[in-house]
């Protein structure tokens, strides 16, 4: 199953003005932090919420929408994979 999950950008690396394709961010998914490409969302910045699919942020969403999506994902157990990856250092 493919899943796009919302997360909050907690740090940003790279400069859009120089090379937007190499811009990345550390994104927190309810406590699990992963490195994500921000190439598709050059407008995304520190503190923004983004929808992430296979390591790429694909859109920016507001905090309310992110919280609602995370709650749905928790309800169906979709975040267990992220927790398992974190436990093994993935």
N, CA and C atoms as a LAMMPS dump frame, in Angstrom:
ITEM: TIMESTEP
0
ITEM: NUMBER OF ATOMS
270
ITEM: BOX BOUNDS ff ff ff
-5.0000000000000000e+02 5.0000000000000000e+02
-5.0000000000000000e+02 5.0000000000000000e+02
-5.0000000000000000e+02 5.0000000000000000e+02
ITEM: ATOMS id mol type element x y z
1 1 1 N 0.84 -1.165 0
2 1 2 C 0 0 0
3 1 3 C 0.895 1.241 0
4 2 1 N 0.555 2.184 -0.818
5 2 2 C 1.253 3.465 -0.829
6 2 3 C 0.481 4.451 0.029
7 3 1 N 1.21 5.228 0.771
8 3 2 C 0.578 6.148 1.695
9 3 3 C 1.334 7.463 1.704
10 4 1 N 0.605 8.554 1.666
11 4 2 C 1.194 9.88 1.826
12 4 3 C 0.835 10.346 3.23
13 5 1 N 1.836 10.782 3.994
14 5 2 C 1.655 11.104 5.401
15 5 3 C 2.056 12.552 5.655
16 6 1 N 1.262 13.278 6.46
17 6 2 C 1.638 14.653 6.795
18 6 3 C 2.682 14.691 7.896
19 7 1 N 3.551 15.669 7.817
20 7 2 C 4.559 15.879 8.85
21 7 3 C 4.954 17.338 8.917
22 8 1 N 5.608 17.699 10.012
23 8 2 C 6.028 19.083 10.235
24 8 3 C 7.514 19.226 9.952
25 9 1 N 7.87 20.235 9.167
26 9 2 C 9.279 20.491 8.856
27 9 3 C 9.953 21.076 10.095
28 10 1 N 10.993 20.38 10.586
29 10 2 C 11.692 20.838 11.783
30 10 3 C 13.068 21.418 11.467
31 11 1 N 13.569 21.187 10.259
32 11 2 C 14.794 21.848 9.804
33 11 3 C 14.843 21.785 8.287
34 12 1 N 15.564 22.734 7.682
35 12 2 C 15.684 22.816 6.228
36 12 3 C 17.148 22.958 5.865
37 13 1 N 17.572 22.229 4.826
38 13 2 C 18.939 22.325 4.304
39 13 3 C 18.876 22.664 2.824
40 14 1 N 19.793 23.484 2.379
41 14 2 C 19.826 23.869 0.975
42 14 3 C 19.167 25.21 0.76
43 15 1 N 19.36 25.748 -0.423
44 15 2 C 18.867 27.08 -0.763
45 15 3 C 18.109 27.014 -2.076
46 16 1 N 16.836 27.375 -2.055
47 16 2 C 16.008 27.344 -3.256
48 16 3 C 16.588 28.214 -4.359
49 17 1 N 17.171 29.342 -4.004
50 17 2 C 17.725 30.263 -5.004
51 17 3 C 18.898 29.638 -5.749
52 18 1 N 19.622 28.742 -5.082
53 18 2 C 20.802 28.121 -5.688
54 18 3 C 20.423 26.857 -6.447
55 19 1 N 19.719 25.933 -5.788
56 19 2 C 19.378 24.648 -6.397
57 19 3 C 18.206 24.023 -5.648
58 20 1 N 16.997 24.247 -6.133
59 20 2 C 15.814 23.748 -5.433
60 20 3 C 15.72 22.229 -5.442
61 21 1 N 16.393 21.566 -6.38
62 21 2 C 16.308 20.108 -6.443
63 21 3 C 17.066 19.411 -5.315
64 22 1 N 18.053 20.079 -4.734
65 22 2 C 18.821 19.454 -3.661
66 22 3 C 18.347 19.889 -2.27
67 23 1 N 17.302 20.683 -2.2
68 23 2 C 16.783 21.177 -0.92
69 23 3 C 16.084 20.045 -0.174
70 24 1 N 16.443 19.862 1.093
71 24 2 C 15.847 18.818 1.912
72 24 3 C 15.411 19.385 3.255
73 25 1 N 14.663 18.594 3.968
74 25 2 C 14.253 18.979 5.307
75 25 3 C 14.096 17.766 6.186
76 26 1 N 14.216 17.984 7.477
77 26 2 C 13.91 16.926 8.446
78 26 3 C 12.467 17.158 8.842
79 27 1 N 11.66 16.107 8.683
80 27 2 C 10.222 16.205 8.904
81 27 3 C 9.821 15.256 10.017
82 28 1 N 9.044 15.782 10.966
83 28 2 C 8.564 14.987 12.093
84 28 3 C 7.164 14.471 11.792
85 29 1 N 7.004 13.16 11.897
86 29 2 C 5.72 12.498 11.717
87 29 3 C 5.254 12.009 13.081
88 30 1 N 4.722 12.918 13.876
89 30 2 C 4.254 12.538 15.202
90 30 3 C 5.367 12.011 16.088
91 31 1 N 6.576 12.531 15.926
92 31 2 C 7.7 12.127 16.758
93 31 3 C 8.785 11.351 16.021
94 32 1 N 8.441 10.716 14.911
95 32 2 C 9.423 10.019 14.087
96 32 3 C 9.928 11.019 13.059
97 33 1 N 11.252 11.275 13.042
98 33 2 C 11.829 12.293 12.16
99 33 3 C 12.59 11.617 11.023
100 34 1 N 12.292 12.061 9.796
101 34 2 C 12.931 11.517 8.595
102 34 3 C 13.425 12.651 7.708
103 35 1 N 14.465 12.386 6.93
104 35 2 C 14.972 13.325 5.928
105 35 3 C 14.101 13.2 4.68
106 36 1 N 13.65 14.353 4.147
107 36 2 C 12.695 14.369 3.045
108 36 3 C 13.155 15.374 1.995
109 37 1 N 12.947 15.051 0.729
110 37 2 C 13.232 16.003 -0.341
111 37 3 C 12.133 17.058 -0.377
112 38 1 N 12.542 18.327 -0.486
113 38 2 C 11.598 19.443 -0.61
114 38 3 C 11.595 20.011 -2.03
115 39 1 N 12.132 19.257 -2.98
116 39 2 C 12.255 19.728 -4.364
117 39 3 C 10.916 20.1 -4.99
118 40 1 N 9.848 19.385 -4.64
119 40 2 C 8.537 19.636 -5.253
120 40 3 C 7.745 20.732 -4.558
121 41 1 N 8.237 21.206 -3.421
122 41 2 C 7.526 22.252 -2.663
123 41 3 C 8.503 23.361 -2.267
124 42 1 N 8.991 24.134 -3.245
125 42 2 C 9.982 25.169 -2.94
126 42 3 C 9.457 26.233 -1.977
127 43 1 N 8.13 26.355 -1.861
128 43 2 C 7.543 27.335 -0.949
129 43 3 C 7.533 26.86 0.504
130 44 1 N 7.761 25.576 0.742
131 44 2 C 7.725 25.025 2.102
132 44 3 C 8.893 25.557 2.921
133 45 1 N 8.625 25.832 4.198
134 45 2 C 9.635 26.407 5.071
135 45 3 C 9.526 25.795 6.462
136 46 1 N 10.473 26.114 7.297
137 46 2 C 10.522 25.645 8.675
138 46 3 C 9.18 25.887 9.367
139 47 1 N 8.647 24.84 10
140 47 2 C 7.38 24.946 10.715
141 47 3 C 6.156 24.612 9.883
142 48 1 N 6.308 24.53 8.56
143 48 2 C 5.188 24.17 7.698
144 48 3 C 4.896 22.675 7.8
145 49 1 N 3.67 22.329 7.473
146 49 2 C 3.269 20.929 7.384
147 49 3 C 3.221 20.542 5.913
148 50 1 N 3.755 19.367 5.603
149 50 2 C 3.791 18.877 4.229
150 50 3 C 3.266 17.454 4.17
151 51 1 N 2.733 17.092 3.019
152 51 2 C 2.341 15.713 2.753
153 51 3 C 3.54 15.048 2.081
154 52 1 N 3.968 13.897 2.636
155 52 2 C 5.161 13.213 2.146
156 52 3 C 4.786 11.847 1.583
157 53 1 N 5.307 11.568 0.403
158 53 2 C 5.106 10.275 -0.256
159 53 3 C 6.454 9.79 -0.765
160 54 1 N 6.837 8.601 -0.385
161 54 2 C 8.112 7.959 -0.747
162 54 3 C 9.315 8.899 -0.65
163 55 1 N 9.384 9.655 0.428
164 55 2 C 10.542 10.501 0.69
165 55 3 C 10.504 11.88 0.063
166 56 1 N 9.411 12.223 -0.615
167 56 2 C 9.273 13.534 -1.247
168 56 3 C 8.07 14.265 -0.667
169 57 1 N 8.273 15.501 -0.241
170 57 2 C 7.147 16.346 0.142
171 57 3 C 6.446 16.721 -1.157
172 58 1 N 5.131 16.475 -1.223
173 58 2 C 4.42 16.718 -2.481
174 58 3 C 3.426 17.874 -2.401
175 59 1 N 3.117 18.325 -1.186
176 59 2 C 2.263 19.505 -1.039
177 59 3 C 2.369 20.049 0.379
178 60 1 N 2.005 21.318 0.518
179 60 2 C 1.972 21.973 1.827
180 60 3 C 0.519 21.985 2.283
181 61 1 N 0.281 21.654 3.566
182 61 2 C -1.068 21.677 4.131
183 61 3 C -1.054 22.482 5.423
184 62 1 N -2.236 22.902 5.867
185 62 2 C -2.287 23.632 7.13
186 62 3 C -2.257 22.639 8.303
187 63 1 N -2.005 23.165 9.489
188 63 2 C -1.827 22.332 10.679
189 63 3 C -3.077 21.499 10.982
190 64 1 N -4.245 22.082 10.8
191 64 2 C -5.495 21.368 11.086
192 64 3 C -5.663 20.146 10.181
193 65 1 N -5.403 20.32 8.89
194 65 2 C -5.508 19.21 7.942
195 65 3 C -4.468 18.133 8.256
196 66 1 N -3.25 18.552 8.616
197 66 2 C -2.207 17.59 8.974
198 66 3 C -2.613 16.775 10.192
199 67 1 N -3.148 17.432 11.215
200 67 2 C -3.569 16.729 12.434
201 67 3 C -4.688 15.745 12.134
202 68 1 N -5.625 16.145 11.316
203 68 2 C -6.743 15.269 10.959
204 68 3 C -6.245 14.038 10.199
205 69 1 N -5.336 14.245 9.26
206 69 2 C -4.784 13.132 8.487
207 69 3 C -3.969 12.187 9.358
208 70 1 N -3.166 12.745 10.283
209 70 2 C -2.386 11.899 11.185
210 70 3 C -3.295 11.057 12.073
211 71 1 N -4.377 11.635 12.541
212 71 2 C -5.318 10.886 13.381
213 71 3 C -5.942 9.737 12.6
214 72 1 N -6.35 9.974 11.361
215 72 2 C -6.892 8.903 10.524
216 72 3 C -5.856 7.799 10.314
217 73 1 N -4.618 8.192 10.056
218 73 2 C -3.554 7.208 9.845
219 73 3 C -3.316 6.376 11.099
220 74 1 N -3.36 7.018 12.274
221 74 2 C -3.214 6.272 13.535
222 74 3 C -4.359 5.277 13.717
223 75 1 N -5.571 5.728 13.399
224 75 2 C -6.748 4.877 13.563
225 75 3 C -6.659 3.602 12.732
226 76 1 N -6.107 3.684 11.548
227 76 2 C -6.022 2.499 10.692
228 76 3 C -4.689 1.763 10.85
229 77 1 N -3.835 2.263 11.739
230 77 2 C -2.556 1.6 11.991
231 77 3 C -1.504 1.843 10.942
232 78 1 N -1.696 2.849 10.116
233 78 2 C -0.768 3.109 9.018
234 78 3 C 0.566 3.664 9.482
235 79 1 N 0.649 4.223 10.688
236 79 2 C 1.908 4.791 11.163
237 79 3 C 2.797 3.765 11.843
238 80 1 N 2.314 2.547 12.006
239 80 2 C 3.127 1.522 12.665
240 80 3 C 4.415 1.248 11.901
241 81 1 N 4.366 1.333 10.566
242 81 2 C 5.574 1.12 9.768
243 81 3 C 6.642 2.158 10.078
244 82 1 N 6.252 3.415 10.251
245 82 2 C 7.227 4.454 10.606
246 82 3 C 7.85 4.161 11.961
247 83 1 N 7.043 3.756 12.924
248 83 2 C 7.552 3.443 14.261
249 83 3 C 8.492 2.259 14.223
250 84 1 N 8.155 1.237 13.431
251 84 2 C 9.019 0.07 13.316
252 84 3 C 10.355 0.435 12.683
253 85 1 N 10.34 1.297 11.655
254 85 2 C 11.578 1.742 11.028
255 85 3 C 12.445 2.488 12.017
256 86 1 N 11.847 3.346 12.817
257 86 2 C 12.594 4.114 13.814
258 86 3 C 13.228 3.172 14.832
259 87 1 N 12.523 2.117 15.218
260 87 2 C 13.024 1.183 16.228
261 87 3 C 14.269 0.442 15.735
262 88 1 N 14.354 0.207 14.412
263 88 2 C 15.515 -0.513 13.87
264 88 3 C 16.534 0.434 13.243
265 89 1 N 16.317 1.732 13.408
266 89 2 C 17.28 2.714 12.9
267 89 3 C 17.099 3.053 11.451
268 90 1 N 15.924 2.777 10.868
269 90 2 C 15.657 3.028 9.435
270 90 3 C 15.4 4.397 9.198
